[in-house]
């Protein structure tokens, strides 16, 4: 593609947007053509001054999420648009349409099932026609989940060990905070969930598995629960105690299932997927904590949907554009492990581990490397277009980029 830029960072004046721009300034190969975009040229210039000297000549583009013409013009100038402007249900619809129409690859940080469903319904056909890769969920939600399952599938296939069956991601260790953008997305989804049709979509475990206008009908019990505690021994014999539900399971699981659907069910006829987090290996204590997390998650989501309780929560929860200082971001980390048993009876585990606050520093690395993969490694990418997931769009290219960025990304047999 003959475009003026390789990557445009849209939303560069936001907290995570600036972190992503800083990562690209420090780690993008020399000669990578990058621009910063947002509503205010003055604020963009201030961000550019705070970046490393490598970014001093980066062009600035004024574009507004509510101005389709400005988004069209921006997308026509770049190979990849990397957007941190959320909640995406409020601010992302025009951009995803613009990118698909222009044949521009697109990466975002959404954790919103209804937005991804919108992208599938409204942009997938167009993107397939223009060759655009529209790749949602390129941060902590949902790269560890999606790549973890993909690595298992790849290793099991290489070993000739059958197909995946019950598969569980366990967040085994984490230090960090939920980002203000994630919390704001929860606010928007809580409002949307008051609509009966949206509630049905949110409760559908296969909400993202179909093509445009084709949301598969799947009962809530057709896949493991997103909010129930899990006996760790049923996940893998090496684990102890009770596992708590993972807060973002209701989104991440849909992305992983979409990857399986886009691969025509290659993970296996008996593939079922859930996400949990470790809360200790002491049986009684971990069961108590896991139960409290399960109940607390339901209470929190309910409280976010009620105006009086939301006002109280808004005083204490992080707001969009806010985040931890550099010291706290550097002190963070995460470890995810994904376990499965195959149809031949073999056990496998994949793992992703990285330093840095998951929702901020690690996410800026994952988003930045996703953008670079699409812009600079086009000849190595899978031959796919449309509305895709990280593993389907980038596969091994993203795995190798994350490893080069210091992530531990691996999969192997346990027996």
Secondary structure, 3 states (H helix, E strand, C coil): CCCCEEEEEECCCCHHHHHHHHHHHHHCCCCCCEEEEECCHHHHHHHHHHCCHHHCCCEEEECCCCCHHHHHHHHCCEEEEEECCCCHHHHCHHHHHHHHHHCCEEECCCCCHHHHHHHHHHHHHHHHHHCCEEECCCECCEHHHHHHHHHHHHHHHHHCCCCEEEEEEEEEEEECCCCHHHHHHHHHHHHHCCCHHHHHHHHCCCCCCCCCCCCCCCCHHHCCCCCCCEEHHHHCCCCCCEEEECCCHHHHHHHHHHHHHHCCCCCCCCCEEEEEEECCCCHHHHHHHHHHHHHHHHHHHHHHCCHHHHHHHHHHCCCCCCCCCHHHHHHCEEEEEEEEEECCCCEEEEEEEEECCHHHHHHHHHHHHHHHHHHHCHHHCCCCCEEECHHHHHHHHHHHHHHHCCCEEEEEECC
